[in-house]
Amino acid sequence: MARKRQDEKDETAIDMVSSLGFSPIGDGTYTNVKDFLPTFIPQWDYLLGGGIPFGRLTEIYADNAVGKSTLLIHLNRVANALGTDVFWIDTEETSDGNRMESLGIDQNHTFIFKPQKNDTSGISIEKVGKVIENIINKYKDNDELKDTPLLVIWDSLGGTNSQAAIDAEIGENKQRGREAGATTEVFKKLTPMLKEVNIALVVINQVRANQNKRFDWDPDFVSSGGKAFGHFASLRLALSRSGTDKGIYWRDTKETEVGHGVNMKVIKSKQQRSGISAVADVFNAWVMKNGVLVNGFDWEYNIYSEARGNHNTKGIGTPNTLIKASAGYKSYTREDGTEIKKYEPDFIKAMKDDPTLTAEIFDRLCKDRWDIGHPRYLDNEHINCDVWPGVKEIREYFNSLPEEQTKNLD
């Protein structure tokens, strides 16, 4: 009997495993991330592996007053700019529409969930889970919406009680682990459902003392929700304060705190290695002495700060300093040879007044940061990032390079 050719054997094997529900390892239609939502802060996008993944669960946790909600407002702003709607589930009822609007979100494409007026039972973990399940089903069952990107933000898990805790009487002995148990049940159901739609679910979380700390190297604080929740998340980010930003407010004479650094550390990632971190700056409506407003995770300021090399990074390298100090001035030579030499407030003003200047510095930071690989958001299937200043030029640059150089290795 003649032996079967190798390709015939392969076809038979593929038919057999397909009948059992398996597929070749290269067929990643179920597991591949179709879209990423970038921050457009290059060092953060690098450590995120391209941005916040759609079709996945992301956890962002930190202590109080670090900048969790402000970071999500920044992501909201970016999503709106790229044509993506955002749904907020604010269980703490602390969302400030005026502040969100001042930070650049589009209120016509940002929606906040509010319980029915006659519902006095409170918003529980289980109820939020049901709301998210309903959102997923609405998108999954509609052919026009199934692949439509949507950002859903839960603010916050740590501030949401289980239904059992809500129903308990004041002073009643509450059983430890109710919230963790409810969280496990909710995300055990939601996580596989997310893979069927193009929804990025981002959960803001709070930290608590690590009651299981045994060794010096164990963390002092962990996020709430139990260990199982950490298993369900594809991306886990820990935020912490990193230094203080000081400056002089407009029409003031004394230097004071105007913001602080926020260190983002990757605890777990399916797109990037863990343990790496980088810092960006967050501000609380700092009006510089020249009248320029720097607010939230201000894009121009953070591009300036990264180009100045203001913050050390851990595990992701440090690009060349593009903006240099020169006798109190900040000096930058544009690609056409023009030199810009100004004091810091005036340099920031120049970047805000001239978007092409900011886009050029942004482009150079990205080219330097991704000396191997490329920003994954350039491969998005449904979110066109080219509408953001400088991204089209980045795409043209990476498309001009050999494929071996731009292939992501992680």
Residue, then its C-alpha position, 0 to 999 in steps of 0.5 A: m500500500a502506498r504511503k500517504r503524503q505528508d500534506e494528506k496526513d496533515e489534512t486528515a489530522i486537521d479534520m480530526v482535531s476540528s471535529l473535536g473542537f480544536s484548531p491549529i495553534g496559528d488560528g487565534t481568531y478566538t484569543n487574539v486581541k483585535d484592538f488596543l486603547p493607547t494612552f499616547i504616553p510612549q513609555w506607558d504604551y510600551l509597558l502596556g504592550g500597546g495599550i488597554p486590550f479590548g475583549r479582556l478584563t483590566e484591573i487598575y488599583a492604587d491607594n487613595a489620591v494617587g490618580k486612578s480615576t483621573l487616569l481613567i478619565h484620560l483613557n476616556r478622553v483618548a477613546n472619545a477622540l478615536g471614536t469610541d463610546v465609554f460606559w461608566i458604572d460609578t458605584e461610589e457616585t463621585s463622578d464630576g461631570n464638570r471635571m470630566e469635561s474640563l479634562g477633554i471627554d466628549q459627553n455625547h459619547t460618555f454615559i454613566f450608569k445610574p440605578q432606577k429612582n425606585d431602587t433603594s437596595g443599593i448597587s451591589i457587586e452582583k448587580v454591577g455584574k448583571v449590568i455588564e452582562n446585559i451590555i455584553n449580550k446587547y453587543k454580542d447579539n447585534d451584528e452591527l455592534k459585535d465588533t464595535p469597540l466599547l470601553v466599560i469602566w467600573d469605579s470601583l470594585g473596592g467601593t462596591n459591597s456584595q448583596a449579602a453585605i448590603d442586606a446585613e443589619i448594621g452591627e451584624n457580624k459580617q462574614r469575611g470573604r463575602e465580597a471576594g466570593a461575589t467577585t469570583e462568581v461575577f468574573k467567572k461568568l463575565t471573562p469568557m463572555l468578553k472574548e465574544v465582543n470588542i469590549a474593554l472592561v476596566v475595573i478600578n480597585q482599591v488596596r487593603a492591608n495584606q493580611n497574609k504577609r509572611f515575609d519581608w518581600d511580600p507586598d504590604f498592600v494587595s487589591s481587593g476582590g480575592k485571589a481569583f479576581g487577579h486570575f481573571a484579569s489579563l492586565r493588572l496595573a498597580l499605581s503609586r505616587s512618585g515624587t511631587d511636582k512643584g511650580i508657581y501658579w499664575r499670579d502667585t509668587k511662591e512655589t507650591e505643589v501642583g501635581h505628582g508623579v504616578n508610577m505605573k507597574v505591570i503586575k500581570s500582562k498577556q502582552q508584556r512582561s511583568g515587573i516593569s514600570a514607568v512614571a507620568d505626571v498628573f496635575n490638578a488644574w495648574v495654571m502656569k505663570n504664563g497663563v497656560l493650563v496643565n490639567g490631569f494627565d496632560w498630554e503635552y506636558n507628559i511628552y515634554s517630561e519624557a523627552r526631558g528624561n525627568h523620570n527613571t523607568k524600570g526594565i524598559g530602558t531610557p530613550n535619548t534626552l531630546i530636550k536638554a537644559s541650557a543655562g536655565y532654558k530648555s533647548y530642542t532642535r527640530e528635525d528641520g534644524t530649527e532650534i527652540k530655546k525657552y524657559e519651561p513654562d514657555f516651552i510647554k506653551a509652544m507645544k500647546d500652541d503648535p501641535t506639529l511640535t508636540a507630534e514631532i517630539f512624540d514621534r521621535l520618542c516612539k521611534d526611540r522607545w520601540d527600537i525593536g517591535h512596534p506599537r501594537y495599536l498600529d495593528n488595530e482592526h476597528i480603532n483608527c489611531d491615525v486621527w491622533p497627532g503624529v500617529k500617521e507618521i509613526r505608522e509610515y516610519f515602522n512600515s518602512l522598516p524591515e519586518e524582522q526589526t518591527k516584529n514584537l518579540d514578547 
